[in-house]
Amino acid sequence: MPLRLLTLSCCAVTLLGLPKHAPAGADATSLPAAANGTVAYERDIKPLFERNCLKCHGPEKHKGGLRLDRKADALAGGDSGRAFEPGKSAESLLVAYVAGLDPDQVMPPQGKRLSREEVGQIRAWIDQGASWPETSSAEANLNAAQTHWAFRPPVRHEAPVVNHRSWVRSPIDAFIAARLERERIEPSPEADRATLIRRLSLDLRGLPPTPEEVERFGNDAGPNAYERVVDAFLASPHYGERWGRHWLDLARYADSDGYEKDSPRPFAWRYREWVIDALNRDLPFDQFTAEQLAGDLLPEASLAQKTATGFHRNTLTNKEGGVDQEEYRVAAVVDRVNTTGTVWLGLTVGCAQCHSHKYDPISQREYYNLFAFFNTGQEVDLPTPLDGDHETFERAQKTHDTERLRRERLLAAAMVGRPLQETPGAFSRAVLTAHVNVLAHERKAPVFAPSKVQTLAEAPKSRKTYIHIRGDFLRKGDEVQPGTLAVLPPLDSADASRTRLDLAQWLTRPEHPLTARVAANRVWKQLFGRGLVATVDDFGTKGEPPSHPELLDWLALAFQELGWSQKALTRLIVTSGTYRQASASRPELADRDPNNVWLARQNRLRLEGEVIRDSSLAASGLLVPRIGGPSVRPPQPAGISELTYAGAARWVESQGPDRHRRGLYTWFQRTSPYPMLMTFDSPDSNVCAVKRERSNTPLQALTLLNDPVFFECAQALGHRILRESSAEFDARLQRGFHLCLARTFTADEHRVMVRLHERLVRQCESQPAEAVRLAGVSHADVAAWVVLARTMLNLDEFITRE
Amino acid sequence: MDPLREYAHQSRRDFLTSTASGIGLAALAAMFREQGLLASEAANPLAPRAPHFAPRAKRCICIYLEGAPSQIDLFDPKPKLRELDGQPLPESMTKNVRFAFLQKETARLMGSPRTFTPRGQCGMELSDFLPYLGECADDIALLRSMHTDSFNHHPGQLMMNTGVPNFGRPSMGAWLTYGLGSESSDLPGYVVLNSGRGTSGGASNWSSGFLPTTYQGVLFRNQGEPVLNLNLPPGLSPEMQRETIEALSRLNAQRHQRVGDPEINSRIASYELAFRMQAAAPELIDLAGETRETRAMYGVDRENDSAGGRGGASDVFHSFATNCLLARRLVERGVRFVNLYHASWDHHSNLDKELAFNCRMADQPVAALLKDLKQRGLLDTTLVIWASEFGRTPLGENRPGYKVVNGRDHHPFAFTLWMAGGGVKGGQVIGKTDELGWNVVEDPIHVNDFHATILHLFGFEHTRLTYRFQGRDFRLTDVGGKVVDKLLA
C-alpha cells in the first residue's frame, strides 16, 4: 500500500506543475514513480551514473557542459541549465531525459536505456535531497580509498568472548563462534577421526592416509593425538609437494615457452625443486618473497637464491618467426608486474596498464613506477652442473670412446691389409672410407651440456622506463622512476636507486596492510575452499569485503608474529575447532547461508587433478613417491601433442618408475597440456592463477572410468585387495574401503557391492577370455575385483576431501 | 516443431529405447528423479537458456583457416595492384608500420595472377580458386573491410577467438555456450574438430578462460575414438560398464543422503551423460547412414591430389571434408558451437601453388556444407563463419634469405572474412579497401565489431553478455564492438 500511495502523490506533483523544461508533447504522466526506500549515492546512484552517463559526462568528456562525476559540477548543471534540484525530481531535466519523455531528447542517446526502476531510483535520490558525499579530486579519491579496509593496517582484535566456550579451541574459533552466535546458529560437531585424518592427509600431503595411519590415530587415546598427526604431516616431505603445487599455480610454472614455438624448458624444474624445498624447510614468507623477487640482488646471493628468482622466469616467451622482440620483452615485464600485484598485493594492478584504475587508487603512472622495478632486469641462464650431468656426460664420453676405438681398429686393419705394390699416398677405397669414418666420428664427440638455472639479473646497461600511452609500448609518455602506490606505505630509498630488492622488502614490512592478509587469506582458502575474502585476487574496492574482518586481521598479525612461518600458520588453522567440523550440509542453513560463509561446517571439496592422480596411484600401491627431479611424461592418449606446432612437444613416454610419479611432476607443455590435468581444471599456466575451478563434467567421468592410467590403478588395486586380505568378501571389501576412503563400509554400500560382485562374477564366468584381459589371470573372481576396485576409485567421495 | 529439435528428440528417444543399456539407466534416472536425487534443471550449467531478444541464429559453425589465407588472391580483387606489380609502395603508407618478416625499404607490390568473376545473382567477385563457393555467393556476406590489432599468429588467433590478443579470456564458443546452454543431452555443447597439423594457438583457441570449464570446447577426433577415453578398457564389456555406472549412481546417492552435498547429484548426472556419450559419439562419427550423394557432395572420399607443401598433411582432403560433414551432424544433434580448424595458410612463399592446394581441399566441402544445411532447412538458423587471424600483404615478401619473392607477409590492416546463414543477409559485399588493398576505406569492421554482430545474431546485446571476474564485468567484445547493421537480414 505505501508504494501505491507514493505513486499517487508523485502523480499529484507532476499534475500540479509540469516540469518547466519538459518539452511540448511529452507525456509527463509516464514518468516512472520514485523508488520506495532510502537511496544512497555511493551504493545506488554512482554505479548507475558510471554505467550510463559518465562516458560523455565524466572525467574525460563533458558533453553539453555537464559533468556527473563531481558533486559541484553536477549541481551546477550544464548548458541547458540545472540538471536537477535537490527535492524536485519531477522537474529535473536529467530525469526527463533519462526517462525519455521527449523522443528527441533521450539520454543516453545510444545503447541501453535506463529501466523504469532506475529512473525511479534517481528520482527518489533527488527527492531525498540528492545527498552526495563531499569529493572528489584525485586526492580526495585517494583519501577515500585510504579508508578502504584493505589499505589500512591490520588491527589487533581481542578474541571475542562467546558462549560456546567448550567448542573454542583457539582464538580463530572465538571469531567464528561470535558470528554464529549472532546468527543464532550452532557450529557442526567435530568430524569423526577417519574423516579428520583423511582431510588432514589430503590437505597437508595431497595423499590419502594409509590404513595403518588411520588405525593408529583411531587407537590413540592420548592427549593431543590430533596435533601429533598434524605435526607428522607437516614434517612430511610431501607437504612441500602439496603446498608447492599451490604456489606453482601462482608462479604460472610450466616446462615450455608458450606461444607458437612452445620450445621446451628442460631446466624449469630447478625452480620447482626450490619451491618444494623452501616449503619443506619452512623458509619464512618474507625471505621466501625476497628470494623469489630479488634473490639475485641479495648480498652474496647463493645459487639457491638465484634459483628462487626463477619465479619471474615462468613468463611466456614468443619465439614465433617475425615477432617484435621488444614487444614480447615488454609483455613479459607486464606479466611480472601484474603477477606481483596479484600474488602479494591482492590487487588487480594490471587494470592500470592502459589507463588509471577505474575503481582502485592505482594510477597509470604508478603502474609504470612498478613496471620500472622489473624493466631493468634481464633473463639469465646460469650453467650449474648437477651430479647427474657429469655422469650423463661421462657415459656419453665412454660410449664415444669405445666407438672411436672400434673405428680406429678398422682403419688400422685397412692400412695393414693394403697391398704392398700400391704407390705410397694412393690409398685404397677401403682405407679412405675407414679414415673418413674416424674423422666423422670425432665430429660427433659429446659436448658437456650442464643443467642450467633460469634467473633474472640487472642488465648491465640500465633501461629507462616510460609510461606507455594506452598500454602501447610504442607510444612513450613521461619517464618514470621505480616506485610503489601512494595509497600504501612509502618506500624510503631514493627514487633512482630503488631495486627489486627494495620492492620485495617493502612488501613484507610490518606496516604493510596487504601482503600478510593476502597470504593468510590464501592459506585459509586452501583449507576451507573459500577465502575469508572470497575474491582472493582482489582486495580492492570492487572485491568482496572479508566475511570475518577481525579474524583476517588476527591471522595476518599472527602470521608475522610467528616469524612468517607458513607451517605455523597452517598448523594454527588446522588445529582449530572450525577446521575440525563435519562437512555435511545443513539443510536448515541452505537459504540463510548457501555458500557457508559463516562456517557452521567444513566444506566438501573436489580434489585437484594432481591429487586425484596421486590418490589413485597411492590407493592402488603404484605410486612412486620420489620427491623432486626433472619433469616426467606419464602415458597420455595419442595425438595430443600433434595438435600444436611445437615439434618439441612430441611426447616420449617415461619408462619404469617415472610412469607412476605424482601429478605435479608431469611435464607441462603449454600448448598441449596433459589432458587429464586439464579435464580436472588445472590452470593453463599462461598467467598467474589464484583460484582453480572445481568443475564437474562427463569428461571427468570418462577419464576416471576409461583412461589407461586410471584403469591400471584399478587393476593394481584389485590385485592388492586380494593380496592383502583374507578370502572372505567382507574382508576384501573392508580393505578396499580402507585404502580408498579411510573408513568402513555401511550396510547399504555392502548390499550394492555384493550385488555388483555377483553380477560381475557371472559375466566374467561366461566370458573367460574377457576376464583374462581385465585381470591378467583366468579367474572370474579376480576380474570382478578389478571392476569393484574401479568402482571404488570412481566414487564421488574418493575424489572429494570431506 | 523445429525440424532440428524433432530430429534431436527422435534420435535421443531411439537411443534410449533401442540400446540395451538405455532402459536400465532411464529407469534409474526416473527413480532418482522421483526421489528428488537428480540435480534440478536449473542447476545444470548447460540447460538451454534464452538470450536477450529473439535470436536469428541458434547454432554456429566456425571454419577457422589458421595462418591467414590471402584475401588478395581469394576475395578482394585489385586490378590496380596488378597494374603496379613490381613498384614500391609509397613511403607514406608503410611509415610507422611493423611487419613480421618483410623488409619494407625494398619491398615491391605484388599483383595477384588470379581471375575474379562475378558469381551468383548478386555478382559478387570471387577468385578462380573458389569455384564451388561461388555457387553459394547469394548466401554469403563477404566482409572485405576486416581489420585487427595483432600481426603475429598466436596473438592474432587469440584476438579472433577471444576478442583480445592475450591469454585467459573465453573463446566465442565458450561465451555462446555460457549464454545459451546446450540443446544436446548426449553430446557436449561446444565441439572442436581439427584436420591436418595443429594450430599454433592450440587449446587456448577454444579455452573457456575464466568461465567455468563446462563451457570449454571439447576436442573431437574424426576417426578412431571421437572423444578421449570414450573406449572401454580392455576386457570390460558394455554390460559391465552399465552395471558399474548403476552401482556408482546408487553408492553416490547413498552418500548424498548422508552428507547432502548437491555436487554429488551433478556427479551422478555427469556419469550418466558420460555413459550416453559413449553411445552417441561413435554414432556421430559413423557416416554409414549418409547417402552416396551426400558423401560425394562433400568429397569425403577424395584423396590428396598432390603433395601440397606446408598444408599437405596425409589424407587432409578426406579429413577436412569429413569434418565439414561432421559439423552438420553435430549441429543436427543440438551442439551449439562447432569449431573447425585447419592450419597451414601462412603463405610467406610459394603462395600460388600452396594456396591452390588448400583451396582444392577446402572449397568443395565448405560449399557442400552450406548447400547441405540449406537443403535441410538449417541454414536459416545456423551461422557459418569463415575466419582467420588476419590477411596478407599486397607487397611480395622479401625477407632476407628468400631467393624469389612469391609469397605475402601478415597483414592486419585490411582483410576479408565471410558469414552465411543464421540471420545474415547473403549476396552482398560489405566494406571496401583502397586500390591496393592496403587500408580499409569504407565500413571498417574491427574484430570486436565482428564479435558484436555475431552475438547480435544470437540474440545478445554484446555489452550485456558479461561475466564478473576480478571485480570487473568482462565481455567478448572487451571495451569495443559495434554491430554491423548492414550484415543483418
Interface residues (C-beta under 8 A of the other chain):
Chain A: G111 K112 Y259 E260 D262 L316 N318 E320 G321 G322 V323 D324 T348 C351 Y359 T535 D537 D538 G540 K542 G543 S583 A584 S585 R586 P587 R604 R606 P637 G639 E642 L643 T644 Y645 R670 T671 S672 P673 P675 M678 D681 D684 N686 V687 E693 S695 N696 T697 P698 L699 Q700 A701 L702 T703 L705 N706 D707 P708 F711 A714 T746 D748 E749 V752 M753 R755 L756 R759 L760 Q763 Q767 E770 A771 V772 R773 L774 A775 A783 V787 R790 T791 N794 L795 D796 E797 T800 E802
Chain B: R98 F99 A100 F101 N152 H153 H154 F167 G168 P188 N194 R197 G198 T199 S200 G201 G202 A203 S204 S207 P212 T213 T214 V218 L219 R221 V227 L228 N229 L230 N231 L232 P233 P234 G235 L236 S237 E239 M240 Q241 E243 T244 A247 L248 R250 L251 N252 Q254 R255 R258 V259 G260 D261 P262 E263 I264 S266 R267 I268 S270 Y271 L273 A274 F275 M277 Q278 A343 D409 H410 E461 T463 R464 Q470 G471 R472
